Amino acid sequence: MASPSNGYLSNLGRELHLAAPQSAEILSELEGHIEDRVHELEAKGVAPADALSRTLRELGASRSIARQLYEVHSRGTWYHTALAALPHLLLSGVFALSLWASPGWVIALLLLALGVSFFGWKRGRPNWTYPWLGYWLVAPIMSWGLAMSAVGYGAWGVVTQGALPLGLPIYIASFVYFALSLWIVVRVVSKVARRDWVMASLTLLPVPFLAYWFFFFYDRPDVLPGGGQAAQEFGSSGAVVFLVLAIATAIFFRVGRRVLRAALLVITAPSVVVLAWLSFQGGPGFIAAFAFSVLALIVLLMPAFLHKPRRGEEMSAPSSNTG
């Protein structure tokens, strides 16, 4: 096939934002359609170069075709939609049953998220695995707060007492851990964003709320195990928030247009923070809720700046047999 066709397919492949096997299959079928149309025009006496140019004009701009193909092929089936919403539903159930304070349940859910994420990564990263990946990333992200709390505590000790309250190795380990885990998270998110930054934003959807939840405990220690009525109220509120995340994820997978998906995420992330603020009475105040709402928007838009698809990464060569 002439180079103009390859260039057209390459541009279209970079705009598809679909999984590599799915993109390769679509491009292979489209290439076959182009070849058939070119041969048809050549049989009518049209010169080969003119036949190819005419065929590409008939197809339309590659970006427009890619957008239409994305809307058709990115919509998840009901089965995949259920799998994508499942981690949110599991957490909603854990909170509703007041199991959230049990380390065993938390560790089990993290291991499950890690297992599903690893399975999805080895299987070509199907879209329904990204919400699971988001909860696996929560572990290092939330532990940053603990590491930086230790560092801040040490800095305050130096200012007020002239000495570190803890041993120097602890602070060195905190900095090393923070740098390593930050590198891992950025690398994973950028790899997802390289294909589709909207899917990367879906992966990070629970992070702002869970960060707010982390700081909530600093202000309400009575909610921890043994907190009685306060703990039950917190569990009920958490169950509602994760249910909202599950519903938003299901809508995301059933909507094909990227702009609607992006709008859904931009609305949902700050909304769950505000919902948490309204529900968790006595927690961080209005200023904290506003700050975390802004943080939610920053977190969701961050993958858009990491979205730098490299030529040929999202597709195999158009002439290869990838079906």
C-alpha positions in Angstrom: 0.0 0.0 0.0 1.3 3.5 -0.8 2.7 5.7 1.9 -0.3 8.1 2.0 -2.4 5.2 3.2 0.1 4.2 5.8 0.3 7.8 7.1 -3.5 8.0 7.2 -3.8 4.8 9.2 -0.9 5.8 11.5 -2.7 9.1 12.3 -6.0 7.3 12.8 -4.3 4.7 15.1 -2.9 7.4 17.4 -6.3 9.0 17.7 -8.2 5.8 18.5 -7.3 5.6 22.2 -8.2 1.9 22.3 -6.3 -1.1 23.5 -3.5 -2.1 21.1 -5.1 -5.5 19.9 -8.4 -3.7 19.3 -6.8 -0.9 17.4 -4.7 -3.3 15.3 -7.8 -5.2 14.3 -9.8 -2.1 13.4 -6.9 -0.7 11.3 -6.4 -4.0 9.6 -10.0 -4.1 8.5 -9.9 -0.5 7.4 -6.8 -1.1 5.4 -8.6 -4.0 3.6 -11.5 -1.6 2.9 -9.1 0.9 1.4 -7.3 -1.6 -0.8 -10.7 -3.0 -2.1 -11.9 0.5 -2.9 -8.6 1.4 -4.6 -8.8 -1.8 -6.7 -12.4 -1.0 -7.6 -11.5 2.5 -8.8 -8.5 1.2 -10.7 -10.7 -1.3 -12.5 -12.7 1.7 -13.7 -9.6 3.3 -15.2 -8.6 5.6 -12.4 -4.9 6.0 -11.9 -3.5 4.3 -8.8 -2.4 7.6 -7.1 -5.7 9.2 -7.9 -7.7 6.2 -6.7 -5.9 6.2 -3.3 -6.4 10.0 -2.9 -10.1 9.6 -3.8 -10.6 6.7 -1.4 -9.1 8.7 1.5 -11.2 11.7 0.7 -14.3 9.5 0.8 -13.4 8.2 4.2 -12.9 11.6 5.6 -10.5 13.1 8.1 -8.6 10.5 10.2 -9.5 12.3 13.5 -13.2 12.4 12.7 -13.2 8.7 11.8 -11.2 7.8 14.9 -13.7 9.7 17.1 -16.6 7.7 15.5 -14.8 4.4 15.9 -14.0 5.2 19.5 -17.6 5.9 20.3 -18.6 2.6 18.9 -15.8 0.3 20.2 -15.1 1.9 23.6 -18.5 1.3 25.1 -18.3 -1.6 27.5 -20.6 -4.5 27.6 -22.9 -4.8 30.6 -20.6 -7.6 31.8 -17.4 -5.5 31.5 -19.3 -2.6 33.1 -20.2 -4.7 36.1 -16.6 -5.8 36.4 -15.4 -2.2 36.3 -17.9 -1.1 39.0 -17.2 -4.1 41.2 -14.3 -2.7 43.3 -16.4 0.3 44.3 -19.3 -1.9 45.1 -17.1 -4.2 47.2 -15.9 -1.2 49.2 -19.4 0.1 49.6 -20.4 -3.2 51.1 -17.4 -3.3 53.4 -18.3 0.2 54.7 -22.0 -0.7 55.0 -21.2 -3.8 57.0 -18.8 -1.8 59.3 -15.9 -4.0 58.1 -13.7 -1.1 57.0 -11.8 -0.9 60.3 -10.7 -4.5 60.1 -7.1 -4.7 58.7 -7.8 -8.2 57.4 -10.5 -6.9 55.1 -8.4 -4.0 53.9 -5.4 -6.2 53.1 -7.6 -8.7 51.3 -9.2 -6.0 49.1 -5.7 -4.5 48.3 -4.4 -7.9 47.4 -7.5 -8.6 45.2 -7.0 -5.2 43.5 -3.3 -6.0 42.9 -4.1 -9.5 41.5 -6.8 -8.1 39.1 -4.5 -5.3 38.0 -1.6 -7.6 37.3 -3.9 -9.9 35.4 -5.2 -7.0 33.3 -1.7 -5.7 32.6 -0.6 -9.1 31.3 -3.8 -9.4 29.2 -3.4 -6.2 27.3 -5.0 -3.9 29.9 -8.7 -4.3 29.1 -10.6 -1.2 30.2 -12.6 -2.8 33.0 -9.3 -3.4 35.0 -8.5 0.3 35.4 -10.8 0.9 38.4 -9.0 -2.0 40.1 -5.7 -0.5 39.2 -6.8 2.7 40.9 -7.2 1.0 44.2 -3.9 -0.7 44.0 -2.3 2.8 43.4 -4.1 4.1 46.5 -1.8 2.1 48.8 1.5 4.0 47.9 -0.4 7.3 47.5 -2.0 7.2 50.9 1.2 6.0 52.6 2.9 9.2 51.3 0.9 11.0 53.9 2.4 8.8 56.6 5.9 9.2 55.3 5.6 13.0 55.0 4.0 13.2 58.4 7.2 11.6 59.8 9.3 14.1 57.9 7.2 17.0 59.1 7.3 15.8 62.7 11.1 15.7 62.4 11.3 19.2 61.0 9.1 20.5 63.7 11.3 18.8 66.3 14.3 20.5 64.9 12.7 23.9 65.0 11.2 23.6 68.5 13.8 21.4 70.2 16.9 21.6 68.1 17.0 17.8 67.5 15.3 15.1 65.6 12.6 13.3 67.6 13.3 10.0 65.7 16.4 8.4 64.3 17.9 9.8 61.1 17.6 6.5 59.3 13.8 6.8 59.6 13.7 10.1 57.8 16.1 8.9 55.1 13.9 5.8 54.6 10.8 8.1 54.4 12.4 10.2 51.6 13.6 7.1 49.7 10.2 5.4 50.0 8.4 8.6 48.8 10.7 9.0 45.8 10.5 5.3 44.8 6.7 5.0 45.2 6.2 8.4 43.4 8.2 7.1 40.5 6.2 3.9 40.3 2.8 5.8 40.4 3.8 8.4 37.8 5.2 5.7 35.5 2.0 3.6 35.7 -0.3 6.5 35.2 1.7 7.9 32.3 1.7 4.5 30.6 -2.1 4.4 30.9 -2.4 8.1 29.9 -0.2 7.5 26.8 -3.1 5.4 25.4 -6.1 7.4 26.8 -5.8 10.0 29.4 -9.5 9.7 30.1 -9.0 6.1 31.2 -6.1 7.2 33.4 -8.4 9.8 35.0 -10.9 7.1 35.7 -8.2 5.1 37.4 -7.4 8.0 39.7 -11.1 8.8 40.5 -11.2 7.5 44.1 -7.9 9.2 45.1 -9.2 12.6 46.1 -11.9 11.2 48.3 -9.5 8.7 50.0 -7.0 11.5 50.6 -9.8 13.5 52.3 -10.7 10.4 54.3 -7.0 10.1 55.4 -7.0 13.6 56.8 -10.5 13.1 58.3 -8.9 10.7 60.9 -6.5 13.3 62.0 -9.5 15.4 63.1 -11.8 12.7 64.3 -9.8 10.0 66.2 -13.1 8.8 67.8 -14.1 7.3 64.5 -11.4 4.7 64.6 -12.3 1.2 66.0 -14.2 1.5 69.2 -15.7 4.8 68.1 -19.3 3.5 68.5 -22.0 5.5 66.9 -19.5 7.8 65.1 -17.9 4.8 63.5 -21.3 3.5 62.3 -22.2 6.9 60.8 -18.8 7.1 59.1 -19.3 3.6 57.6 -22.8 4.5 56.3 -21.4 7.7 54.7 -18.5 5.8 53.1 -20.8 3.2 51.7 -22.8 6.0 49.9 -19.7 7.6 48.5 -18.4 4.3 47.0 -21.8 3.6 45.7 -21.8 6.9 43.9 -18.3 6.0 42.4 -19.8 2.7 41.2 -22.7 4.4 39.5 -20.4 7.0 37.9 -18.1 4.2 36.7 -21.0 2.3 35.2 -22.2 5.4 33.3 -18.7 6.0 32.1 -18.5 2.6 30.5 -21.9 2.8 28.9 -21.2 6.3 27.4 -19.1 6.2 24.2 -18.2 9.9 23.7 -14.9 11.0 25.3 -16.2 14.5 26.1 -19.1 13.1 28.1 -16.8 10.7 29.9 -14.4 13.6 30.8 -17.3 15.8 32.0 -18.6 12.9 34.1 -15.3 12.5 35.9 -14.8 16.2 36.4 -18.2 16.4 38.1 -18.0 13.2 40.1 -14.6 13.7 41.8 -15.2 17.0 43.6 -18.8 16.0 44.2 -17.8 12.9 46.3 -15.5 15.2 48.3 -18.3 17.6 49.0 -20.6 14.7 49.8 -18.0 13.4 52.3 -17.7 16.8 53.9 -21.5 17.1 54.3 -21.7 13.5 55.7 -18.7 13.4 58.0 -19.8 15.9 60.6 -17.0 17.3 62.7 -14.3 16.4 60.1 -12.1 18.8 58.2 -14.0 22.1 57.6 -15.2 23.9 54.5 -11.7 25.2 53.5 -10.4 21.6 53.6 -13.3 20.4 51.5 -12.7 23.2 49.0 -9.0 22.5 48.8 -9.6 18.8 48.2 -12.2 19.6 45.5 -9.6 21.6 43.7 -7.1 18.8 44.3 -9.6 16.4 42.7 -9.7 18.4 39.5 -5.9 18.6 39.4 -5.5 14.9 39.9 -8.1 14.1 37.2 -6.5 16.5 34.7 -2.9 15.5 35.4 -3.1 12.5 33.0 -4.0 14.9 30.2 -0.5 16.4 30.5 1.1 13.0 30.5 -0.7 11.9 27.4 2.1 11.8 24.8 1.4 8.8 22.4 4.5 7.8 20.5 4.3 7.0 16.9 3.3 3.5 16.2 2.9 2.5 19.9 -0.9 2.1 19.7 -1.0 0.0 16.6 0.9 -2.7 14.8 2.0 -2.1 11.2 -1.2 -1.8 9.1 0.0 -4.5 6.8 0.6 -7.1 9.6 -1.9 -9.9 10.2 -3.1 -8.9 13.7 -6.7 -10.1 13.6 
